[in-house]
Amino acid sequence: MSESRVVSDKPTVIHRHDYQPPDWLVPSIALNFLLDPQKTRVKARLHVKRNGEHTHPLRLEGNDQSLISFSIDGVDALSQVEKADHGLTVPLSGDSHFIETEVEISPESNSQLMGLYASSGLLCTQCEAEGFRRITYFPDRPDILSRYTVRMEADASAFPVLLSNGNLALSGKTENGRHFALWNDPFPKPCYLFALVAGNLAARRDEFITASGRKVALAIWVREADLDKTAHAMEALKKAMAWDEKVYGREYDLDQFNIVAVDDFNFGAMENKSLNIFNSRYILADPDTATDADYDAIAGVVAHEYFHNWSGDRVTCRDWFQLSLKEGFTVFRDQSFSADLGSPAVKRIEDVRSLRAAQFPEDAGPLAHPIRPESYIEISNFYTATVYNKGAEIIRMLHRLLGAEQFRKGSDLYFDRHDGEAATCEDFVQAMEDASGVDLKLFRRWYNQAGTPKLKIAFKWDDKTKMAHLHLEQIVPPTPSQPEKQPMVLPVAVALIGKETGRNLIGEQLLVLSEASQDYEFGPLEEEPLLSSNRGFSAPVIIEDQCEAANLAFLSAHDDDPFARYEAMQQLMLNLLVARVHKEQSNASTVVEAVRQTLIDPKLDSAFIAEAVILPSENMIGEQLETVDPKAIAEARDDLRSILGQELEDLWRDAYKRSSRGDYSYTPEAVGARRLRNVALSYLAAGDFKDAPTIAWQQFEKADNMTDRRGALDVLVNGVAPEREQALTAFYERYKDNALVIDKWFSAQALSTRPDTIDIVKKLAVHPDFTLKNPNRARSLIGGFAHNARAFHDLSGEGYRFVTDMIIALDKINSQTAARMIAPFGRWKRYDSTRSELMRQSLEKILETPNLSKDVFEQASKSLLSD
């Protein structure tokens, strides 16, 4: 039984307020691995020291391993060990001891992909959050920091490369065609940052010279056939290292930095000290197999994991409730890095779109939690959009409130004060407060309260006094276990845009709202203004105001803040779509004209235009409704897309034509052009022009890059033209030996807007290339379909039943991946009675499943019982 399995009817709930320092510390650990896919032997020698005055025994967690021997200070003590659920209890009389264990584990049998497991001929590890206990017995908690020495021995022909954390100290041959490698990591780290990889790998090598002149050997390890797909990742790594030195003053601290790409991985990547292990989708890229979005994601994830070397490794988490300490901060850092590499405006739009798509619904549903949760059953369930994305927004607000200079002083103090320690979110905020002298007492509420604040705006112009009056009022809605909320600190950036001239009349001002409501005055002014609010998305809030359509259209054309300009267009579209869902009288002409003005504005770059003219998603529209009607939402959105396609035909054709470039290049200009080209193609298809499938097919056939090929496929897969099947067949035949690209083939069909998508997806679930054992493949089909609002919520209930059955089947193989697919069921009370009842029954069916994992139990039970 794996560690994630429920061992009783009432799984243990862990509470933040119950934290106690560890009874025993482990200053050092020596590991010796005799590697074999079926049976790996692990010897561990732990130096343990009593922490404080107490008589408590030593507790060692362990799971899915056979204990062969156990000794204390060199004396056999196997008979003294008390075996308990998932661990050992060891009574110790002295204050310092050496504990030696030997265990046997089976990497090939480890389908959970936690601990040491096999993946496509490799042996590799994933230890965050609690995977190390599946490798050897150890006090598996993040506030126990140890110095690691690791010796690995394996068959030299099957596993010629042996990697672990730190620097390679020694290597050589042993008997019977075997070899060994000895690695030493001088920096203390928690066991979740331990890593090991063994396999037949090739390396792209490079070097980086640090600011102090040290030479760091860099290597990205992949299969030999994939070596030519690693250039982009290596370039991103070097840029990230230079950026972190320049912006944060953080220099790399070891002689070697290794990255390994593996096919089977629960996460995107893992920041293990000096040996980052990546899902191969975030390393491998060439123009033929990776889209521009893939290239962007690779750069961002490579940077993210590298930045963790300081914000996560050198300073780590005291306990798992502090997860956002490292993740929120590091997401903010990687977002800032990506913004500096490309278009800051487009990057901000992308980040906010992701926040609204994943985190806002989480905040408004039964799984809502603060970025520092108060309790959990299974910690893997809290690797959420709230901890990561909202956590990043909270760090961004601190940056905005303090300014870049004071924020840098605060981060320097934080790193200096806590280097080599396991810290808390409070430690981070305290460092910012101490360095800047700014009182952040009220700001700390962001760490304790769940929910997305709603910001009500009332803006009036007095033509007699030439004064503008602004009233801001915030409401933080109730969430599970938090019915009443205190006001949050909201840094709201505003400007006033002249209604006649389009000029910014007052520049940008930062209003800090820390009370329930506050009033502001501006003026006297030369002309009547329009309010530009929450510029740059300065606070993660939902804006509620009564801005008229004509004024939104004007702001979408004249606001000098790119995000605010985009936001005005999105709000204009959203208001119209909601009105149409409600069957209210509405006119699309204002939206059509606003999109027209955006398309013809010569000052705008292609990337921004493409983002601005995309309609809000069906899920985003649903969030505006008291009762979600997926069918009405789909019809309203399809109708508006059709109108825009038909009314602006000439402009779409012109945009498509002028965005066509010559040979492929990955530059901001070329990326923006491809983005606009594919958006224009999608609108031509929405306009139902007869030649649209032909244009898409020609683009598909002639494409010299995956962005254009996938863009054409996405258009064709939604339609009924014969080119659809041609494209799907051609795509499959071209890439059937490339797993990452075939994931795209599955997801394109899972996200289709066709009415028969559920039937197509059910057939794909029995396709020879589909498997639940690979997380990427499972996410591409099941996860993609579950987020396809119109198909998943089909009134027949077939979508619910399909995903339910897949979750139950997947839970037996990989409970973490299964648990992450429950979220779409969580908003069941928001839907009509028929759909609501069907989703409730799905959650009950999941909970009635025997031997359900803790991961899935927690997500399903909270989704069913709370809202």
VENGICOR-V219613 format. One record per run of one state. SS is the DSSP state (hx for helix, st for strand, lp for the rest). FROM is the first residue (numbers start at 1). LEN is the number of residues. If there is no record, write none. Layout:
# VENGICOR-V219613
ss=SS from=FROM len=LEN
ss=SS from=FROM len=LEN
This chain:
# VENGICOR-V219613
ss=lp from=1 len=4
ss=st from=5 len=1
ss=lp from=6 len=8
ss=st from=14 len=2
ss=hx from=16 len=3
ss=lp from=19 len=5
ss=st from=24 len=11
ss=lp from=35 len=5
ss=st from=40 len=11
ss=lp from=51 len=7
ss=st from=58 len=4
ss=lp from=62 len=4
ss=st from=66 len=7
ss=lp from=73 len=2
ss=st from=75 len=2
ss=lp from=77 len=1
ss=hx from=78 len=3
ss=lp from=81 len=1
ss=st from=82 len=3
ss=lp from=85 len=2
ss=st from=87 len=4
ss=lp from=91 len=5
ss=st from=96 len=10
ss=lp from=106 len=1
ss=hx from=107 len=3
ss=lp from=110 len=5
ss=st from=115 len=5
ss=lp from=120 len=2
ss=st from=122 len=5
ss=lp from=127 len=5
ss=hx from=132 len=3
ss=lp from=135 len=3
ss=st from=138 len=1
ss=lp from=139 len=7
ss=st from=146 len=10
ss=lp from=156 len=5
ss=st from=161 len=4
ss=lp from=165 len=2
ss=st from=167 len=7
ss=lp from=174 len=4
ss=st from=178 len=12
ss=lp from=190 len=1
ss=hx from=191 len=3
ss=lp from=194 len=2
ss=st from=196 len=4
ss=lp from=200 len=2
ss=st from=202 len=8
ss=lp from=210 len=5
ss=st from=215 len=8
ss=lp from=223 len=1
ss=hx from=224 len=6
ss=lp from=230 len=1
ss=hx from=231 len=18
ss=lp from=249 len=7
ss=st from=256 len=7
ss=lp from=263 len=6
ss=st from=269 len=2
ss=lp from=271 len=4
ss=st from=275 len=5
ss=hx from=280 len=3
ss=lp from=283 len=9
ss=hx from=292 len=16
ss=lp from=308 len=3
ss=st from=311 len=1
ss=lp from=312 len=3
ss=st from=315 len=3
ss=lp from=318 len=2
ss=hx from=320 len=22
ss=lp from=342 len=2
ss=hx from=344 len=20
ss=lp from=364 len=11
ss=st from=375 len=2
ss=lp from=377 len=2
ss=hx from=379 len=4
ss=lp from=383 len=2
ss=hx from=385 len=18
ss=lp from=403 len=1
ss=hx from=404 len=15
ss=lp from=419 len=2
ss=st from=421 len=3
ss=lp from=424 len=1
ss=hx from=425 len=12
ss=lp from=437 len=5
ss=hx from=442 len=7
ss=lp from=449 len=4
ss=st from=453 len=10
ss=lp from=463 len=4
ss=st from=467 len=10
ss=lp from=477 len=2
ss=st from=479 len=1
ss=lp from=480 len=2
ss=st from=482 len=1
ss=lp from=483 len=7
ss=st from=490 len=9
ss=lp from=499 len=5
ss=st from=504 len=1
ss=lp from=505 len=4
ss=st from=509 len=5
ss=lp from=514 len=3
ss=st from=517 len=7
ss=lp from=524 len=5
ss=st from=529 len=4
ss=lp from=533 len=2
ss=hx from=535 len=3
ss=lp from=538 len=4
ss=st from=542 len=3
ss=lp from=545 len=4
ss=hx from=549 len=10
ss=lp from=559 len=3
ss=hx from=562 len=20
ss=lp from=582 len=7
ss=hx from=589 len=12
ss=lp from=601 len=5
ss=hx from=606 len=7
ss=lp from=613 len=5
ss=hx from=618 len=6
ss=lp from=624 len=4
ss=st from=628 len=1
ss=lp from=629 len=1
ss=hx from=630 len=18
ss=lp from=648 len=1
ss=hx from=649 len=10
ss=lp from=659 len=9
ss=hx from=668 len=19
ss=lp from=687 len=5
ss=hx from=692 len=11
ss=lp from=703 len=3
ss=hx from=706 len=12
ss=lp from=718 len=5
ss=hx from=723 len=13
ss=lp from=736 len=3
ss=hx from=739 len=12
ss=lp from=751 len=6
ss=hx from=757 len=8
ss=lp from=765 len=10
ss=hx from=775 len=12
ss=lp from=787 len=2
ss=hx from=789 len=4
ss=lp from=793 len=5
ss=hx from=798 len=14
ss=lp from=812 len=3
ss=hx from=815 len=5
ss=lp from=820 len=3
ss=hx from=823 len=3
ss=lp from=826 len=2
ss=hx from=828 len=3
ss=st from=831 len=1
ss=lp from=832 len=1
ss=hx from=833 len=15
ss=lp from=848 len=5
ss=st from=853 len=1
ss=hx from=854 len=12
ss=lp from=866 len=2
